[in-house]
Amino acid sequence: MPSVVVSTLTVLAMYRVALAIYNVERIALWSSIALGTALEFWYIGHAVVTDGYFISLFLRDFYYSIEVSLVKVTATWFTPTFAPV
């Protein structure tokens, strides 16, 4: 049963990742439908294998890397100097 829960959460995470990348709900919906109806993903979700957890963790890390790359860095770096003040 936990594999089914993880696969459902992975499909929902796929929707969120596609929405973050494309900013179009229609693309996000179709990408999550494509993942949820794929035969291999369905098998991994219903069989007792650990691959479902790895897919979920990979998708989480991919989403985190997208969010980090979209953040604009406005901080200025402090360069220490040893000159007398």
N, C-alpha and C positions, 0 to 999 in steps of 0.2 A: 504493500500500500504506500509506503513512503516514496517509492519510485514514481508512482502516478502523481503524487503531490509535487514532487520535484519537476517532473516533466510539464505539469500545468503551469508552475511558476516560471519555468524556462520559456514557455510560449508567451506568457505575459511580459517577461523580460525582453523577449525579442521584439514585441510591440514597442516597448519603451526605447530600445536601442534604435530601431528604425525611425521612430519619431524624432529622436535626438539627432540623427544623421540627416534626414531629409526634410523634416518639419512639415510633412504632408501625412495626414491621418490615413488616407487611402492606401498609400504605399506601406505604411506601418501595419495596417490591417491585413493586407494581402501577404506580406512577408510572414506574419505570425500564422496565418492560415496555411501557407505553404509549409512552414515548419511543422505545424500540428498535424497535418495530413500526410506527411512523408512516412513511407513504410518503415524505414530503418529507425526513425525517431519514435514511431509508435511501438516498435518492438523493444527498443531500449527502455521506453517508459513503462512497459508492462512486464518485462522480464526482470528478474532479480540480478541485475548487474550494476556495477558501480559507474558505468560510463555516463549515465544520466547526471550524476553529481558533477562529473568532470565537465560536461557540456554546460551545465549551469554555472559552474565556477569560471569557465572560460568566458562565457557571455558577460558575467559580472565584471571581470577584469577588462574586457573589451569596452564595456560601457564606461568604466572608470577612466580608461585612457582617453576616450572621446571627450568626457566632461573636463578632464584636465587640459586637453589641447584646446578646448573652446574658451577657457578662462583667459582673459587678457591680463597680462602681467604689467602692472604699472609701477611696481616698486623699483626704486633706484638702489643699486648695490653700493654698500659702504666699502670703500677701499681704505684700509688703514695706512696711514703715512706716519713716518717716524720723524717728521720735521718738528722743530720746536715751535710751540704756539706763541 
